[in-house]
Each structure stands twice: as structure tokens, then as C-alpha cells.
Amino acid sequence: AMLDKAEAELKRNQELFERKLISDSIYTEVKTARDVAKAQFAQSQHQIEMAKAALDKAEEDLRKTTIYSPLDGTVTRLISQVGERVVGTAMMAGTDIMVISDLAEMEARVDIGEMDVVLIQPGQVARLEVDAFKDKKFKGVVTEIANSAKGTMLTSGGSMGMGGGSGTGDSTKFEVRIRVTDKENFRPGMSVTTEIETRYRTNALTV
């Protein structure tokens, strides 16, 4: 509105100036006022753009205040309670709030000795025994084999069972992941022992 008023004032005074009815100083003053109004109008437009950018940032921050799980599942570990502070910035590591697990797709992670791990291949059939389900075996399939050892252990075994064979005296362990194909009420962290079928023979003479 101020710019429109300054434009009209300049147009009216320009006609008077062309008729020599006003002095140069008055015309220059009116023209300068129009230029100032024009500059203020451009500044207001930039302020609108800045306000829109600030609004977009605020809306993005608002969207990030609602945290969505990357998968549907069950809360298996709750680390942060309601009302506790959590950190999540580009400068610092984020705070773990909870662990979400898909209990319909369970995976067993077992330690295999270095003497036996060379026989393990993805796709091999495994039979698992879970301590919580006695006298029952579950089927599984090898999906992943670690490329590097977990480190030296003083004693063999542990909470996770290792494959059968000559791995009893091994101190170097490799983690092998087995997808459990049978469905049961498994819970994360249960102890498991597995037998992995590495080789088989047909039509063999047995005693």
C-alpha cells in the first residue's frame, strides 16, 4: 500500500515537474520516497520467504518429534521411560529409546569353532534345541556366516550352543546366523544349541 501511494505521488509530481510547476528538489524528494518504498517492498518479500523457510523448518522439527518404528513388532526392551530426556541431533549419537522385535521371524545366532566353520554354507539345514522347549527340535536354515572371528575364548560353549563335530576344543569362534523356520513362542535371548548338516551320503553301508 505504501508503494502504491508512493508511485501515485511520483506520477502526479512528475506531471507537475514536466510543466515546471515544482522545483527539482521537490521532485527528487518524491522520487527518492518512491525508491525507498520500493526497497521496503522488496525487503518485505524477502522477509516472507524467510518466514516460509522458518515455517518449513518448524514443521520438519515437529514431524521428527513423533518417532515411528521402522517395523511392526513387539517391544522387547524399553530403555527410556515416558518423560525422560532423549538426544537426537546431527552432532551427537542418538539415545536408544526401545528395541522393537518381529517375533514372527526369529533368528538363532550360534558360535561355531574354526575347525567346523569351514564346512558351513548358507542354505544348509539346521536342527535347533532350545532349552526352554525340552524334547523338541526345530528346523532352521543357515543364512549368514561371519567373515571374522569373535575373538579368543578361554572356555568353549557359552550361552549359545555351537555345532556338533570337533569344535569342542576350539577357542576361536565364528558367529553363524540361522533363520528358524518353525514357529513357536520364542523370546529373544533364549539359549539354543544347534546341529548343522554339513554333509550327507545316500545308499551308504552302515553298521
C-alpha positions in Angstrom: 0.0 0.0 0.0 2.9 2.4 0.8 4.5 1.6 -2.6 1.2 2.2 -4.5 0.9 5.5 -2.7 4.5 6.5 -3.5 4.0 5.5 -7.2 0.9 7.7 -7.4 2.6 10.6 -5.7 5.6 10.3 -8.1 3.3 10.2 -11.1 1.4 13.3 -10.0 4.6 15.2 -9.2 6.2 14.1 -12.4 3.4 15.8 -14.4 3.9 18.9 -12.3 7.6 18.8 -12.8 7.2 18.5 -16.6 5.1 21.6 -16.5 7.7 23.4 -14.4 5.3 23.8 -11.6 7.6 22.3 -8.9 11.3 22.5 -8.3 13.9 19.9 -8.8 14.4 19.3 -5.1 10.7 18.5 -4.5 10.6 16.1 -7.5 13.9 14.4 -6.3 12.4 14.1 -2.8 9.3 12.5 -4.1 11.3 10.2 -6.4 13.5 9.1 -3.5 10.5 8.4 -1.3 9.2 6.1 -4.1 12.6 4.3 -4.3 12.6 3.8 -0.5 9.0 2.4 -0.6 10.1 0.1 -3.5 13.1 -1.1 -1.5 10.9 -1.7 1.6 8.5 -3.7 -0.5 11.4 -5.9 -1.7 12.6 -6.3 1.8 9.1 -7.4 2.9 9.0 -10.0 0.2 12.4 -11.4 1.4 11.0 -11.5 5.0 8.1 -13.5 3.7 10.5 -16.0 2.1 12.5 -16.2 5.4 9.3 -16.8 7.3 8.2 -19.6 5.0 11.6 -21.2 5.4 11.4 -20.9 9.2 7.9 -22.4 9.0 9.1 -25.4 6.9 11.9 -26.0 9.4 9.5 -25.8 12.3 7.1 -28.3 10.6 10.0 -30.6 9.9 11.1 -30.5 13.5 7.5 -31.2 14.5 7.4 -34.2 12.3 10.6 -35.5 13.9 9.1 -35.2 17.4 6.9 -38.2 16.6 9.2 -41.3 16.3 8.0 -44.2 14.1 9.3 -47.7 14.4 10.8 -49.0 11.1 8.9 -52.2 11.5 5.8 -53.7 13.2 6.6 -55.8 16.2 6.7 -56.2 19.9 8.7 -54.0 22.4 11.3 -56.4 23.7 13.3 -53.9 25.6 12.2 -50.5 27.0 15.2 -48.3 27.7 13.7 -44.8 28.1 10.5 -44.2 30.1 7.9 -41.5 29.4 9.2 -38.1 30.5 12.9 -38.9 30.3 15.2 -36.8 28.1 16.5 -38.3 24.9 19.1 -36.9 22.5 18.9 -37.0 18.7 21.0 -34.4 16.9 23.4 -34.4 14.0 26.3 -33.7 16.4 25.7 -36.4 18.9 24.7 -40.0 18.9 21.0 -40.6 19.4 19.5 -42.2 22.5 18.1 -45.7 22.2 14.5 -45.5 23.4 13.4 -49.1 22.9 14.0 -52.3 20.9 11.3 -53.5 18.6 11.4 -57.1 17.5 9.5 -59.1 15.0 8.8 -62.2 17.0 7.3 -63.9 14.0 10.7 -64.1 12.3 13.2 -65.5 14.7 16.9 -66.0 14.1 19.4 -68.0 16.1 23.0 -66.8 16.4 25.4 -69.5 17.4 29.1 -69.7 17.8 30.9 -72.3 15.6 34.6 -73.3 16.1 37.1 -72.6 13.4 37.6 -76.3 12.6 33.9 -76.6 11.8 33.0 -73.2 10.3 34.8 -74.1 7.0 32.1 -76.7 6.5 29.2 -74.3 7.0 27.5 -72.9 3.9 24.3 -70.7 3.5 21.2 -72.8 2.9 22.3 -75.8 5.0 19.7 -77.4 7.1 20.0 -77.0 10.9 18.2 -78.6 13.8 17.9 -76.5 16.9 17.3 -77.4 20.5 16.0 -74.6 22.7 16.5 -75.1 26.5 13.0 -73.7 27.2 11.4 -76.3 25.0 12.6 -79.7 26.1 12.4 -82.8 24.0 11.6 -80.8 20.9 13.7 -79.9 17.9 13.1 -77.0 15.5 14.1 -76.7 11.9 16.3 -73.8 10.6 18.3 -72.7 7.6 21.8 -71.1 7.7 21.5 -67.6 6.3 24.8 -65.9 7.2 28.4 -66.8 8.3 30.7 -64.3 9.9 33.8 -63.4 7.9 35.9 -62.7 11.0 36.2 -64.4 14.4 34.5 -63.1 17.5 37.8 -63.3 19.5 39.6 -65.8 21.7 37.5 -67.5 24.4 39.0 -69.2 27.4 36.3 -71.9 27.5 34.2 -73.4 24.8 30.4 -73.2 24.7 28.6 -70.3 26.4 25.0 -69.3 26.4 24.7 -70.0 22.7 25.2 -73.6 21.6 27.7 -74.5 18.9 27.5 -77.0 16.2 28.4 -80.7 16.6 31.7 -82.2 15.4 35.2 -81.5 16.5 34.6 -77.9 17.8 34.7 -78.7 21.5 38.4 -77.6 22.0 38.3 -74.6 19.7 39.0 -71.2 21.2 38.2 -69.1 18.1 34.5 -68.8 17.3 32.6 -67.5 14.3 29.0 -66.4 14.5 26.6 -68.2 12.3 23.0 -67.0 11.8 20.2 -69.4 11.4 16.7 -68.5 10.3 14.2 -70.6 12.4 11.5 -71.9 10.1 9.3 -73.5 12.8 7.0 -71.2 14.7 6.9 -71.2 18.5 6.6 -68.8 21.4 10.3 -67.9 21.2 11.7 -65.0 23.1 14.9 -63.0 22.3 17.9 -64.2 24.4 16.9 -67.8 24.9 19.8 -70.3 24.9 20.0 -72.6 21.9 22.1 -75.5 20.7 22.2 -76.4 17.0 23.3 -79.2 14.8 24.1 -78.2 11.2 24.0 -80.8 8.5 27.2 -80.2 6.5 27.5 -83.4 4.5 25.3 -86.4 3.8 25.5 -89.7 1.9 22.9 -91.8 0.3 23.0 -95.6 -0.3 25.8 -95.9 2.2 26.6 -99.1 4.1 26.1 -98.6 7.8 26.7 -100.8 10.8 
